[in-house]
Every structure is written in C-alpha cells, then in structure tokens.
Amino acid sequence: MDYSQLYNYIASEGGVTNIDKKYILYYDETNNPRTFRLTDDGFNVNEHEFFILGGIGFESDKLVSDDDIDELFSEFLLQRNATEVKFKHIRQNAQDFISLFSRPRVNMLIEWLFEKKYLIHYSYIDNFYYTIVDIVDSMEESWFGGPGLNRELKDHFYSLIKEHQDWFISLLIELDYPNVKNHKKFVGEIVDWIWSVNIGDNFYLEYLRQSLKNYRNRQLVFLEDNEDKVAISDYSAFYANLIVTYPNADHIFDHELYVEEILNANPIQLSGHKVINYKFVDSKDERLVQVSDLIVGILRYWMAFLESVNIQNLSEILKGLSELQKIKMKKFQKILLHSLDISTGFKHGVGSNKFELKVSFFLEYDFL
C-alpha cells in the first residue's frame, strides 16, 4: 500500500520535526482489544481506556549499550525464575498514577531514562472519541471554518456525549453504528437531543445541530458501507502511521500476530524509500521491548489519571504533591519534554481538545 500522500501530509501540514532523521524505536502496546465494537450492552471493552503504542527510542548514534541495560535490569532485583521484565514487576500493586511514583522500581526506571537522556515516544487512541468523530467529519459544514472549527465541534460534541453516554450508546447499538441504516431516525434523534440539553447556549453545539438538520435526507458519508457495530476493526493503521512518520528509522515491535498478518498482506510503500525497516520480535528475546512495556505501562497510568480529572482538579492535585513527589514528577516531565525537543512526532494522539489541554498542562506545569 502506498503511503506517500500520508507521509507528505505529516511532513508538511503535520508539522513533525526531524522527520527524516535516523532513529531506532522500540514499541510495546497496552489496552489493545484487537477490535473495538459495540455489543448489546455497550462496548466490548472499557471505552475510556486508551490504546497506547510506544516505548523507548534513540537517535542512531546514541543507542543504549548492553552495559546500560544490564545496569537497569540488575537494579530491579527480580526473582531468578522471571524470564522477562513486565510492568507488573515494577508497578508492585500501585493502583493509580500518583501511587505509582512511590514504587522503587518505577523510580529506578525514571532515573535511568532521565540520567541517560533516552527518549520516550508514544501514540494514543481514545477509542470512544475515535468512534464518534465520523459523525462530525461527515458534514461538509464542519470544515467551513477550517480544522480549528472541526476540532471544536468534535470536542464539544464528545463532551456532551460523555455526559449522556448511556442514552447515546443505546442509540448507537439500536442503529448498528457505524453502519447506520435508518439514517433519518439517527439524525433526528441527535438533533432533538442536542436541543433538549443545550437549548442554544453553546455556539458549537447549536452550529452542529443546525448543520445536522441538513442531513435528515442525506447520508452521512462515513456512516455507511461499514460493518455493523464495529468501530475499529483492527489497529494496524496506527502501526503503519508510526512507521511512515519516520521512514528512515528502525521500528521494532513486540509480536502482534493479527497486525503482522495485515501489514504482510499490504506492504508499506513510500515514494523515495526503497526499504522501510520494521520488524516484530518476541519480547523475551529483546530487552528494549521489555523496557517499552514498562514505559507504556507508566503512560497508561498517566493517561488514565489525566482522563479522570478536569484541569482545575489536576492543578489542585499537582499542587498537593509532596516535595519528593514533585521531584520525581519533574524528572518524568523532563524526559517527555526532552523527547519532544528531538521530534514533536514522539507524542501523537487521537483524542479531544480537552484531553490534549490536560497533557499540555502537565508538560508545562512548574513542579519546583
């Protein structure tokens, strides 16, 4: 499959810096349901848990040494029968992001990444957000004000859905979303619902409602010819996007057989690049994939924490940290920021504006 058009977009409008540099990127994933779909009761997995794909990375001339990896693994002091390091070994029963930073092995990893100036790269997908934005993207009117308006419409619509999600998900289930057959009912229900809860107070929701009225007898183009109740059939496209973003990098993934089969059947092609280097390995044989498992585990706790609070609560929680906790959080923050200094593409997400604001707030917060 030719990804040249996607690459050109990422390199120009996407604004990713240092896109053509040579990197060595290791990956693991978390919260991968293989398929994200509706059931008779809701979604097949918790819709508020993000799919995350990422890990540790290096500029080609700054690859970690075996001695450095030995140093980290020896500090973990795992039992001799442990065949590989997993996130559960360093999490040590921590239940949330704040308590995670009281675990010695987590802090060993953070200290190691900080002192060595190694990179963290990650991509996240808010599955629920990704599922509903096709409604907005299907409307020509959502693009009249450019990408900014389109994003605001999605953001306000998504926030409203989350406030009334039981009703909204029931509507999706009833109409086999995203393969909507009773189109007039679907549009009419949403138009009436927005009016009943918004009553014209929110400009973006009212703009959305008025625009949707035009589609009572027109098809929302992204909501037809799909599989009944299947929102995300597989996650191979997200793997491919990361590979294409850095075509000169070596990409090393943990085995994910379904994704491998899809990519093997549809090889990645890119104009000007004869060879695209990516492979899937057994994590037991590659310690840096194991390190990536630890990193995405921390990122999963971080994003779950951000998703669970609003900005005001986030500010209060960070203010209330102990001095020692602030020192540890600052190092984690600096690792993320250093990585973005190398390339802005090391943070990629499909999620709402509100969530991205919380990510930015954390990254810009003055811990000390």
C-alpha positions as CSV (number, residue, x, y, z in Angstrom):
1,M,0.0,0.0,0.0
2,D,1.4,3.4,-1.0
3,Y,1.6,5.8,2.0
4,S,3.3,8.7,0.1
5,Q,0.3,11.0,0.4
6,L,0.1,10.4,4.1
7,Y,3.8,11.0,4.6
8,N,3.7,14.2,2.6
9,Y,0.8,15.5,4.8
10,I,2.7,14.5,8.0
11,A,5.9,16.2,6.8
12,S,4.1,19.4,5.8
13,E,0.8,20.2,7.5
14,G,1.5,17.7,10.3
15,G,4.5,19.8,11.3
16,V,6.5,16.9,12.7
17,T,10.1,18.0,13.3
18,N,13.2,16.0,12.3
19,I,11.1,13.5,10.4
20,D,13.8,12.2,8.2
21,K,16.4,11.5,10.9
22,K,17.6,8.0,11.6
23,Y,16.1,6.7,14.9
24,I,15.9,3.3,16.5
25,L,12.4,2.9,18.0
26,Y,11.2,0.1,20.2
27,Y,7.5,-0.5,20.8
28,D,5.0,-2.2,23.1
29,E,1.3,-1.6,23.5
30,T,-1.4,-1.6,26.1
31,N,-5.2,-1.7,26.1
32,N,-5.3,-3.4,22.7
33,P,-8.7,-5.1,22.3
34,R,-7.8,-6.2,18.7
35,T,-11.3,-5.0,17.7
36,F,-13.3,-2.1,19.3
37,R,-17.0,-2.8,18.8
38,L,-20.5,-2.4,20.2
39,T,-22.2,-5.2,22.0
40,D,-25.8,-5.5,23.2
41,D,-24.7,-3.8,26.5
42,G,-22.2,-1.2,25.4
43,F,-18.6,-1.6,24.1
44,N,-16.6,-4.8,24.3
45,V,-14.0,-3.1,26.5
46,N,-13.9,0.0,28.7
47,E,-14.3,2.8,26.3
48,H,-12.4,5.2,28.5
49,E,-9.1,3.2,28.4
50,F,-6.8,4.5,25.7
51,F,-5.0,2.3,23.2
52,I,-1.3,3.2,23.6
53,L,1.6,2.2,21.3
54,G,5.1,3.4,22.2
55,G,8.3,2.8,24.1
56,I,11.9,3.8,24.2
57,G,13.8,5.4,21.4
58,F,17.3,6.5,20.4
59,E,19.0,8.7,17.8
60,S,21.0,6.3,15.7
61,D,24.4,7.5,17.1
62,K,23.2,7.3,20.8
63,L,22.0,3.7,21.0
64,V,22.0,2.2,24.5
65,S,24.9,-0.1,25.4
66,D,24.4,-3.6,26.8
67,D,26.1,-2.4,30.0
68,D,23.5,0.3,30.4
69,I,20.7,-2.3,30.0
70,D,22.5,-4.6,32.4
71,E,22.7,-1.8,34.9
72,L,18.9,-1.2,34.8
73,F,17.8,-4.8,35.0
74,S,20.2,-5.6,37.8
75,E,18.6,-2.8,39.9
76,F,15.2,-4.4,39.5
77,L,16.4,-7.4,41.6
78,L,13.8,-9.8,40.1
79,Q,13.4,-13.4,41.1
80,R,15.6,-15.8,39.2
81,N,12.6,-17.5,37.5
82,A,11.4,-14.3,35.9
83,T,12.0,-14.8,32.1
84,E,11.4,-11.1,31.3
85,V,10.6,-7.8,33.0
86,K,6.9,-6.9,32.8
87,F,5.1,-3.8,34.0
88,K,3.5,-5.7,36.9
89,H,7.0,-6.3,38.3
90,I,7.7,-2.5,38.7
91,R,4.1,-1.5,39.4
92,Q,4.1,-3.5,42.6
93,N,0.3,-3.2,43.1
94,A,0.1,0.6,42.7
95,Q,-3.5,1.4,41.9
96,D,-3.1,4.9,40.3
97,F,-0.6,7.3,38.7
98,I,0.4,9.1,41.9
99,S,1.0,6.0,44.0
100,L,2.9,4.5,41.1
101,F,5.6,7.1,41.7
102,S,6.1,5.7,45.2
103,R,7.3,2.4,43.8
104,P,11.1,2.0,43.9
105,R,11.4,0.2,40.6
106,V,9.3,2.8,38.8
107,N,11.6,5.4,40.1
108,M,14.7,3.4,39.1
109,L,13.4,3.4,35.5
110,I,12.6,7.1,35.5
111,E,16.0,7.9,37.0
112,W,17.7,5.7,34.4
113,L,15.9,7.3,31.5
114,F,16.5,10.8,32.9
115,E,20.2,10.4,33.6
116,K,20.9,8.7,30.2
117,K,18.7,11.1,28.3
118,Y,16.9,8.3,26.4
119,L,13.7,9.1,24.5
120,I,10.1,8.2,25.1
121,H,7.8,8.1,22.1
122,Y,4.1,7.2,22.1
123,S,0.8,7.3,20.2
124,Y,-2.6,7.1,21.9
125,I,-6.1,6.5,20.7
126,D,-9.2,7.5,22.6
127,N,-11.4,4.7,21.2
128,F,-14.7,6.3,22.2
129,Y,-13.7,9.7,20.7
130,Y,-12.4,8.0,17.5
131,T,-15.7,6.2,17.2
132,I,-18.0,9.2,17.2
133,V,-16.0,11.8,15.3
134,D,-17.1,10.4,11.9
135,I,-20.5,12.0,12.6
136,V,-18.9,15.4,12.6
137,D,-16.4,14.7,9.8
138,S,-19.2,13.5,7.5
139,M,-20.7,17.0,7.5
140,E,-19.3,19.5,4.9
141,E,-20.3,22.3,7.3
142,S,-17.8,21.1,9.9
143,W,-15.0,22.1,7.6
144,F,-16.2,25.6,6.6
145,G,-14.1,27.2,9.4
146,G,-11.1,25.0,8.8
147,P,-9.5,22.4,11.0
148,G,-9.9,24.6,14.1
149,L,-13.7,24.7,13.9
150,N,-13.9,21.0,13.0
151,R,-11.9,20.2,16.2
152,E,-14.0,22.4,18.4
153,L,-17.2,20.8,17.1
154,K,-15.8,17.4,17.9
155,D,-14.7,18.4,21.3
156,H,-18.0,19.9,22.4
157,F,-20.0,17.1,20.9
158,Y,-17.8,14.5,22.6
159,S,-18.1,16.3,26.0
160,L,-21.9,16.3,25.7
161,I,-21.9,12.6,24.7
162,K,-19.9,11.7,27.8
163,E,-22.4,13.5,30.0
164,H,-25.2,11.4,28.5
165,Q,-23.3,8.4,27.3
166,D,-25.8,5.7,28.4
167,W,-28.5,7.2,26.1
168,F,-26.1,7.9,23.3
169,I,-24.6,4.4,23.3
170,S,-28.0,2.9,23.3
171,L,-28.8,4.8,20.2
172,L,-25.6,3.6,18.5
173,I,-26.4,0.0,19.4
174,E,-30.0,0.3,18.2
175,L,-28.9,1.6,14.8
176,D,-25.9,-0.7,14.2
177,Y,-23.5,2.2,14.3
178,P,-21.3,2.9,12.3
179,N,-23.3,1.2,9.6
180,V,-26.4,3.3,10.1
181,K,-29.4,2.1,8.0
182,N,-32.2,4.1,9.5
183,H,-30.5,7.4,8.7
184,K,-33.4,9.7,9.2
185,K,-34.0,8.4,12.7
186,F,-30.4,8.7,13.7
187,V,-30.1,12.3,12.6
188,G,-33.4,13.3,14.0
189,E,-32.7,11.7,17.4
190,I,-29.4,13.6,17.7
191,V,-30.9,16.9,16.5
192,D,-33.7,16.7,19.1
193,W,-31.4,15.5,21.8
194,I,-28.9,18.4,21.4
195,W,-31.8,20.8,21.5
196,S,-33.2,19.3,24.7
197,V,-29.9,19.5,26.6
198,N,-28.3,22.6,25.1
199,I,-31.2,25.0,24.2
200,G,-28.9,27.1,22.1
201,D,-26.5,28.1,24.9
202,N,-23.3,26.6,23.3
203,F,-22.4,28.0,19.9
204,Y,-20.6,24.9,18.7
205,L,-23.4,22.5,19.7
206,E,-26.0,24.8,18.1
207,Y,-23.9,25.0,14.9
208,L,-23.6,21.2,14.9
209,R,-27.4,20.8,15.4
210,Q,-28.3,23.2,12.7
211,S,-25.8,21.6,10.3
212,L,-27.2,18.1,11.1
213,K,-30.7,19.2,10.1
214,N,-29.4,19.4,6.5
215,Y,-28.7,15.6,6.7
216,R,-32.1,14.3,7.6
217,N,-32.5,13.2,4.0
218,R,-28.8,13.0,3.1
219,Q,-26.4,10.3,4.0
220,L,-23.5,11.0,6.5
221,V,-20.9,9.6,4.2
222,F,-18.7,7.9,6.8
223,L,-21.7,6.0,8.4
224,E,-22.5,3.7,5.5
225,D,-20.9,0.6,4.0
226,N,-19.3,-0.3,7.3
227,E,-19.6,-3.5,9.4
228,D,-22.4,-3.5,11.9
229,K,-21.3,-2.3,15.3
230,V,-17.6,-2.4,14.5
231,A,-16.0,0.9,15.4
232,I,-12.3,-0.1,14.9
233,S,-11.8,-3.4,13.0
234,D,-8.1,-3.6,13.8
235,Y,-5.2,-1.3,14.9
236,S,-2.8,-2.0,12.0
237,A,-3.3,1.5,10.5
238,F,-1.9,3.1,13.7
239,Y,1.2,0.9,13.5
240,A,1.6,1.9,9.8
241,N,1.2,5.6,10.5
242,L,4.0,5.5,13.0
243,I,6.3,3.6,10.6
244,V,5.5,6.1,7.8
245,T,6.1,9.1,10.1
246,Y,9.8,8.1,10.5
247,P,10.6,6.2,7.2
248,N,14.4,6.2,7.9
249,A,14.0,4.7,11.4
250,D,14.3,1.1,12.5
251,H,11.0,0.1,14.1
252,I,11.0,-2.9,16.4
253,F,7.6,-4.1,17.7
254,D,6.5,-6.7,20.1
255,H,4.7,-9.6,18.3
256,E,1.1,-8.8,17.4
257,L,0.1,-11.5,15.0
258,Y,-3.1,-10.0,13.7
259,V,-1.4,-6.7,12.9
260,E,1.6,-8.6,11.4
261,E,-0.7,-10.5,9.0
262,I,-2.4,-7.4,7.8
263,L,0.9,-5.5,7.2
264,N,2.4,-8.5,5.5
265,A,-0.6,-8.7,3.2
266,N,-0.3,-4.9,2.5
267,P,3.4,-4.0,2.5
268,I,4.1,-0.4,3.2
269,Q,5.4,1.5,0.2
270,L,6.7,5.1,0.2
271,S,8.0,7.1,-2.7
272,G,11.7,7.7,-2.5
273,H,12.2,4.9,0.1
274,K,13.1,1.5,-1.3
275,V,13.3,0.0,2.1
276,I,11.1,0.6,5.2
277,N,12.6,-1.1,8.2
278,Y,10.2,-2.6,10.7
279,K,10.0,-6.0,12.3
280,F,8.2,-7.8,15.0
281,V,10.1,-9.7,17.7
282,D,9.5,-11.8,20.8
283,S,9.8,-9.6,23.8
284,K,11.6,-12.4,25.7
285,D,14.5,-12.0,23.2
286,E,14.6,-8.2,23.2
287,R,15.1,-6.4,26.5
288,L,14.4,-3.0,25.0
289,V,10.9,-4.2,24.0
290,Q,10.6,-5.2,27.7
291,V,11.6,-1.7,28.7
292,S,9.0,-0.4,26.3
293,D,6.4,-2.5,28.1
294,L,7.4,-0.7,31.3
295,I,7.2,2.7,29.7
296,V,3.7,2.2,28.1
297,G,2.5,0.9,31.5
298,I,3.5,4.2,33.1
299,L,1.9,6.1,30.2
300,R,-1.3,4.1,30.6
301,Y,-1.5,5.2,34.3
302,W,-0.6,8.7,33.4
303,M,-3.3,9.0,30.7
304,A,-5.9,7.3,32.9
305,F,-5.1,9.9,35.6
306,L,-5.5,12.8,33.1
307,E,-8.7,11.4,31.7
308,S,-10.2,11.1,35.2
309,V,-9.9,14.7,36.2
310,N,-10.6,18.2,34.9
311,I,-8.0,20.9,34.6
312,Q,-9.0,22.5,37.9
313,N,-8.7,19.2,39.8
314,L,-5.5,18.4,38.0
315,S,-4.0,21.7,39.2
316,E,-5.1,21.0,42.8
317,I,-3.7,17.5,42.8
318,L,-0.3,18.6,41.5
319,K,-0.1,21.4,44.0
320,G,-0.8,18.9,46.8
321,L,2.1,16.6,45.9
322,S,4.9,16.3,48.5
323,E,8.3,17.8,47.6
324,L,9.7,14.4,46.9
325,Q,6.8,13.5,44.6
326,K,7.3,16.8,42.8
327,I,10.9,16.0,42.2
328,K,10.0,12.6,40.7
329,M,7.2,14.0,38.5
330,K,9.6,16.7,37.3
331,K,12.0,14.1,36.0
332,F,9.2,12.3,34.2
333,Q,8.1,15.6,32.7
334,K,11.6,16.4,31.6
335,I,12.0,13.0,29.9
336,L,8.8,13.7,27.9
337,L,9.9,17.2,27.0
338,H,13.4,16.2,26.0
339,S,11.9,13.6,23.7
340,L,9.7,16.3,22.1
341,D,12.7,18.5,21.6
342,I,14.2,15.8,19.4
343,S,11.0,15.4,17.4
344,T,7.5,16.6,18.0
345,G,6.2,13.3,16.5
346,F,7.2,11.4,19.6
347,K,3.8,12.5,21.0
348,H,0.9,11.6,18.8
349,G,-2.7,11.3,19.8
350,V,-6.2,10.9,18.6
351,G,-8.3,12.5,21.3
352,S,-10.3,15.5,22.3
353,N,-9.0,19.1,22.7
354,K,-9.9,18.9,26.4
355,F,-7.6,15.9,26.9
356,E,-4.8,17.5,24.9
357,L,-5.1,20.6,27.1
358,K,-4.6,18.4,30.2
359,V,-1.5,16.8,28.6
360,S,-0.1,20.3,27.8
361,F,-0.9,21.5,31.3
362,F,1.1,18.6,32.8
363,L,4.0,19.1,30.5
364,E,4.1,22.8,31.2
365,Y,3.5,22.6,35.0
366,D,6.1,24.1,37.3
367,F,6.7,21.3,39.7
368,L,9.6,23.0,41.5
